C-alpha cells in the first residue's frame, strides 16, 4: 500500500500537500513551544505531535459534535425506522421502495438525523492522518529547528569531502560511503539522478537513514570528520526520539516501539465500539455482520498500517483515538435529543 520508506519521496499532491503544509506549520509552532518547556532536546518532537492531536481535535470538534448528535438521533429513531421497514417489508416494487425512502428521509429531516453523518469523523481524520504521514517522512521540511540541524549536518558532511576550488572531490572516502548507502539500501532508485553535493538533496537522503546505516557511514569516514558530524547527529537523534522511540523510523518488533501499533489497535477498537453504541441497533442480519466486521477489521487495519509507517504517525493516531474516546464520553450527554420523535 505504501512506498518503501527508504526511497526518496515525491511531493504529496494537490490535496495532501496543502494540508501537510498547514499542519506542518502548526507542528513547527508547537515544536518551538515544546522545545522551550523541556529541559533537554529529547522528547520534543513527541510532545509536539501529542499537542498537535489536541489542536486537530479542537479544529474538528464542531463537525464531530454534529456527527455524534446525529447518531444519537438515529438511535432514538430506531423504533420508527423499524415500523417503516416493516410496513414495506413485502412491497418490493420500485414505487413502494421509493415511498419507503421518502418516508425515511422525512423522518430523518424532522428529527435532525442523517445516517451518513456517522462516517463523517473518519472522512475528517484520514486526510489529516496522511498529512501527518507525509510530515513524518520528511520532518525537517516542516520543523524549522530540525531543518536547521539537518542543514548543518549536510553542510558538515559535504565540507568533509574536501572539495578543491573547482568543486572536485578530493576525499572520496566519505562520498563513496554515501553512494554505497544510497544504492546498497535502495534509498534512491538506480536510475534516479541525485547529487550528494546538493545540500537539499543530501538532507532528503539523511532523513531516511536508520541508526544502523548511520553507524555504517560514521565508521566509513575519518575520525576527524566523524567528530565534526557527531554533535549535529546527536542533536538530530535527540530531537526525533520520544520515550526511547525513534519517531521517524518505521515501527518494528523491538520494544518499546511495538507498543505503538498495539495502542493503535486498542484505542481504535474502543473508538469504534463507543461509536456503535451511539448508533441505531441494526435489525438486518447483514447490517449486524457489517457492523461487527467494522468493529474488528478497522482496528486490525490500523495496526497493520501504522506498523509500516514512521512511529510518529502511530503516536498521532493512538493519541487522537484516545482523545476521541474521552470526547465521546463527555459529549454523549450533550448530544442526546431532547425532543420527542416525530413519526
SEKOLPA-377700 format. One record per residue (C-alpha): x, y, z; residue in three letters. Coordinates in steps of 0.001 Angstrom, whole numbers, padded with zeros to 6 digits, always signed. Example, Ala and Ser with C-alpha at 12.3 -4.5 7.8 and 13.67 -1.06 7.14 Angstrom:
# SEKOLPA-377700
+012300-004500+007800ALA;+013670-001060+007140SER;
***
This chain:
# SEKOLPA-377700
+000000+000000+000000UNK;+002793+002395+000874UNK;+006104+003059-000802UNK;+009316+001761+000685UNK;+010413+004118+003428UNK;+013953+004072+002069UNK;+013008+005660-001247UNK;+013161+009434-001678UNK;+009568+010673-001694UNK;+007966+012962-004250UNK;+005552+015783-003395UNK;+002303+014543-001780UNK;-000029+016063-004372UNK;-002643+018844-004548UNK;-004796+017606-001631UNK;-002399+016244+000971UNK;+000291+018831+000086UNK;-001610+021924+001323UNK;-002872+020022+004364UNK;+000677+018886+005182UNK;+001914+022474+004937UNK;-000948+023704+007145UNK;-000498+021119+009874UNK;+003278+021282+009427UNK;+003177+024991+010291UNK;+001153+024204+013403UNK;+003587+021426+014329UNK;+006520+023826+013891UNK;+004926+026297+016322UNK;+004153+023542+018832UNK;+007672+022167+018463UNK;+009169+025529+019462UNK;+006826+025634+022451UNK;+007773+022089+023488UNK;+011466+022897+022971UNK;+011188+025779+025444UNK;+009444+023782+028173UNK;+011559+020599+028005UNK;+014904+020583+029859UNK;+016642+018642+027056UNK;+016146+018155+023327UNK;+014815+014635+023896UNK;+011010+014129+023665UNK;+010438+017467+021885UNK;+009022+016003+018666UNK;+006844+013516+020563UNK;+005388+016242+022786UNK;+004657+018448+019771UNK;+002864+015555+017982UNK;+000692+014977+021057UNK;-000084+018701+021212UNK;-000930+018617+017504UNK;-003611+015997+018171UNK;-005238+018363+020677UNK;-005279+021098+018029UNK;-006829+018753+015452UNK;-009489+017657+017960UNK;-010359+021306+018644UNK;-010480+022218+014939UNK;-012702+019265+014044UNK;-014881+019415+017172UNK;-017871+021203+015544UNK;-018142+018521+012847UNK;-017585+015569+015182UNK;-020078+017047+017647UNK;-022653+017363+014883UNK;-021936+013788+013812UNK;-022390+012460+017335UNK;-025623+014411+017734UNK;-026956+012903+014517UNK;-026001+009385+015629UNK;-027831+009890+018927UNK;-030891+010965+016969UNK;-030604+007907+014729UNK;-030512+005680+017804UNK;-033718+007216+019128UNK;-035373+006860+015714UNK;-034700+003121+015518UNK;-038252+002028+016538UNK;-039870+004363+013985UNK;-037440+003224+011296UNK;-038340-000403+012012UNK;-042028+000443+011646UNK;-041461+001954+008208UNK;-039353-001026+007105UNK;-041987-003465+008336UNK;-044677-001509+006525UNK;-042895-002055+003210UNK;-041456-005468+004065UNK;-043455-007331+001413UNK;-043746-004461-001043UNK;-040745-004702-003332UNK;-041895-002651-006312UNK;-039814+000316-007339UNK;-042645+002708-006492UNK;-043084+001249-002989UNK;-039346+001359-002349UNK;-039339+004988-003410UNK;-042166+005740-000971UNK;-040286+003995+001823UNK;-037210+006080+001051UNK;-039293+009263+001098UNK;-040813+008369+004480UNK;-037372+007592+005874UNK;-035949+010895+004620UNK;-038919+012776+006091UNK;-038334+011067+009445UNK;-034643+011998+009341UNK;-035354+015579+008347UNK;-037976+016226+011027UNK;-035776+014824+013772UNK;-032403+016261+012744UNK;-030824+012922+011852UNK;-028566+011921+008980UNK;-027417+008308+008505UNK;-024325+009471+006617UNK;-023064+011620+009488UNK;-021705+008543+011268UNK;-018959+008280+008636UNK;-018011+011952+008915UNK;-015360+011577+011651UNK;-013465+009023+009556UNK;-013609+011221+006443UNK;-012197+014065+008538UNK;-009441+012027+010153UNK;-007968+010260+007130UNK;-006685+013345+005212UNK;-005094+014603+008432UNK;-003623+011144+009067UNK;-001945+011033+005651UNK;-000739+014614+006102UNK;+000998+013601+009328UNK;+002398+010575+007495UNK;+003997+012842+004883UNK;+005307+015225+007552UNK;+006976+012381+009436UNK;+008682+011132+006264UNK;+010471+014472+005912UNK;+010074+016267+009258UNK;+012982+018621+008624UNK;+010926+020322+005866UNK;+008225+021345+008350UNK;+010006+021762+011699UNK;+012386+024708+011408UNK;+014695+023781+014277UNK;+015029+020227+012992UNK;+015607+021613+009491UNK;+018483+023718+010813UNK;+020072+020624+012348UNK;+019719+018709+009066UNK;+021227+021634+007148UNK;+024269+021824+009440UNK;+024591+018049+009248UNK;+024510+018075+005437UNK;+026907+021031+005170UNK;+029372+019414+007582UNK;+029294+016154+005621UNK;+029820+017996+002335UNK;+032683+020004+003849UNK;+034271+016696+004839UNK;+034576+015769+001164UNK;+037416+018339+000937UNK;+036452+019823-002434UNK;+039002+021955-004207UNK;+038294+025338-005802UNK;+036873+023716-008922UNK;+034423+021629-006881UNK;+036310+018365-007442UNK;+036018+015949-004547UNK;+039453+015179-003127UNK;+038288+012860-000362UNK;+036324+010010-001950UNK;+036058+008004+001248UNK;+033011+009759+002711UNK;+031397+010246-000678UNK;+031758+006567-001527UNK;+030149+005639+001795UNK;+027082+007732+000918UNK;+026932+006232-002574UNK;+027089+002741-001094UNK;+024260+003580+001291UNK;+022129+005101-001441UNK;+022255+002093-003743UNK;+023029-000766-001357UNK;+019961+000034+000766UNK;+017817+001235-002172UNK;+017472+004718-000720UNK;+017296+006025-004267UNK;+016489+004047-007427UNK;+019390+003147-009716UNK;+018005+005336-012499UNK;+017400+008414-010332UNK;+019633+011445-010816UNK;+020995+012501-007444UNK;+023691+014890-006301UNK;+025320+014368-002924UNK;+026884+017799-003186UNK;+023446+019466-003171UNK;+022593+020188+000498UNK;+018817+019889-000012UNK;+019038+016530-001769UNK;+021504+015307+000824UNK;+019125+016349+003602UNK;+016362+014315+001944UNK;+018611+011280+001965UNK;+019826+011802+005533UNK;+016200+011802+006710UNK;+015919+008182+005518UNK;+018995+006710+007181UNK;+018262+004423+010123UNK;+020667+004046+013096UNK;+022448+001055+011521UNK;+023043+002974+008289UNK;+024335+005951+010267UNK;+026776+003629+012042UNK;+027925+002301+008673UNK;+028523+005812+007382UNK;+030234+007116+010529UNK;+032551+004096+010575UNK;+033424+004697+006920UNK;+034820+008196+007369UNK;+037842+009573+009177UNK;+037785+010142+012909UNK;+038229+013875+012313UNK;+035165+014075+010026UNK;+033143+011909+012416UNK;+033996+014208+015333UNK;+032720+017228+013380UNK;+029495+015464+012358UNK;+028683+013803+015701UNK;+027286+016867+017576UNK;+024703+017521+014868UNK;+023883+013824+014548UNK;+023375+013600+018325UNK;+021082+016623+018222UNK;+019090+015060+015363UNK;+018683+011777+017249UNK;+017640+013562+020445UNK;+015035+015697+018732UNK;+013482+012746+016929UNK;+013278+010392+019952UNK;+010415+010089+022429UNK;+010485+007761+025465UNK;+013060+005596+023725UNK;+011245+005526+020372UNK;+012665+006920+017124UNK;+009599+008700+015735UNK;+010879+008978+012159UNK;+011715+005275+011866UNK;+009197+002668+010761UNK;+007650+000676+013581UNK;+009225-002742+014123UNK;+009042-005592+016598UNK;+011511-004114+019083UNK;+010429-002811+022471UNK;+009163-000176+023228UNK;+008186+000857+019671UNK;+005959-002237+019304UNK;+003644-000574+021836UNK;+002681+001988+019172UNK;+000655-000361+016889UNK;-000730-002162+019950UNK;-002045+001147+021283UNK;-003454+001998+017840UNK;-005399-001294+017746UNK;-006723-000910+021299UNK;-007807+002722+021024UNK;-009286+002296+017535UNK;-011347-000645+018809UNK;-012633+001394+021754UNK;-013452+004331+019473UNK;-015408+002073+017085UNK;-017175+000397+020000UNK;-018302+003696+021509UNK;-019378+004992+018101UNK;-021554+001935+017504UNK;-023098+002347+020950UNK;-024419+005738+019810UNK;-025814+004375+016559UNK;-029145+002706+015937UNK;-029019-001033+016506UNK;-029384-002739+013128UNK;-032129-005340+012779UNK;-030969-006686+009442UNK;-028570-009667+009903UNK;-026333-008431+007082UNK;-026043-004993+008666UNK;-025228-006591+012006UNK;-022473-008597+010351UNK;-021090-005459+008671UNK;-021083-003616+011988UNK;-019260-006493+013671UNK;-016731-006631+010844UNK;-016033-002908+011191UNK;-015514-003372+014912UNK;-012821-005953+014203UNK;-011430-005030+010778UNK;-010848-001300+011350UNK;-008641-001712+014463UNK;-006701-004557+012834UNK;-006206-002495+009673UNK;-004890+000495+011627UNK;-002484-001793+013474UNK;-001101-003117+010188UNK;-000946+000338+008577UNK;+000839+002024+011473UNK;+003236-000916+011735UNK;+004603+000027+008294UNK;+004770+003777+008977UNK;+007043+006061+010999UNK;+006358+005687+014714UNK;+005363+009352+014925UNK;+002329+008630+012740UNK;+001278+005829+015068UNK;+001777+008122+018067UNK;-000517+010667+016434UNK;-003229+008083+015662UNK;-003105+006448+019101UNK;-003271+009829+020853UNK;-006050+011026+018550UNK;-008108+007878+019163UNK;-007626+008165+022935UNK;-008736+011796+022897UNK;-011786+010958+020788UNK;-012809+008306+023306UNK;-012701+010963+026039UNK;-014517+013404+023758UNK;-017298+010933+023000UNK;-017702+010116+026684UNK;-018119+013724+027805UNK;-020242+014916+024857UNK;-022649+011961+024695UNK;-024949+013549+027270UNK;-024926+016885+025446UNK;-025842+015274+022133UNK;-028873+013325+023349UNK;-032040+014517+021581UNK;-034267+016493+023963UNK;-037375+016361+021823UNK;-039772+013525+021173UNK;-039527+011593+017949UNK;-041810+012945+015225UNK;-043302+009956+013398UNK;
***
